[in-house]
Amino acid sequence: MSKGEVIAEGVYLIGGPGISRSEDATVFVVAFADELVMIDAGAGNSTKTLVGNMEKAGLDPAKLSHLILTHCHIDHIGSAPALRDRFGCRLVIHEEDARAVEEGDPVRTAANWYGTTFPPTAVDLKLKGEKTTFTFGGEELHCLHTPGHTPGSIAVYLDRGGQRILFGQDIHGPFLSSFGSDLRKWRRSMETLIGLKADILCEGHFGIFSPADRVEAYIRRHLRQNS
């Protein structure tokens, strides 16, 4: 396994296949002036590895203030309870996916897919509406509601060093009625992401895409496949 990698200035990939465990979706940390924000948290058995990879990158896990969950599936939320218990970070998810997390719903969290369970876990901050913008260390971090894969899926982006970095986890789907998927809403969400003209796309399972033309091509390929 790798210790992770630097994606852009102050943006670290610390988890995912080949980095933590094969069942983990990708996990990212963004370093701001005096705090850290994590995006997604793997499937639950990699907490020690995620923390270790932060430390290997020269980051202090005690500065983790927020853990943003891009949707409610177990491979993205699994270590969230342990990380909050250890570091006191606030768990953030869109209100339309929050109930699955708070109830530990085995179907909506897809825990049943992985032959595991997720404990009912309170959410500290439920995002509402189409967009929420946080300010950390004088920088803005934007959360966009991008329903389709799940009702409460979000994408996260920031502008740094002249680049727009987009965390568009699970752009590819899958789309199942048990997840509450909606292809019509997903297509509209993907057009919104294309409109961001991101320079770097950090996807949940299929890697990092750049520059901007590769980002758009990746999203459009999935739009064609699900037309």
Helices and strands as residue ranges (DSSP letters): E 5-8, E 11-15, E 27-31, E 36-39, H 47-56, G 61-63, E 64-68, H 74-77, H 80-87, E 90-94, H 95-103, G 111-114, E 125-127, E 131-136, E 139-145, E 154-160, E 163-167, G 177-179, H 183-196, E 200-202, E 208-209, H 212-225
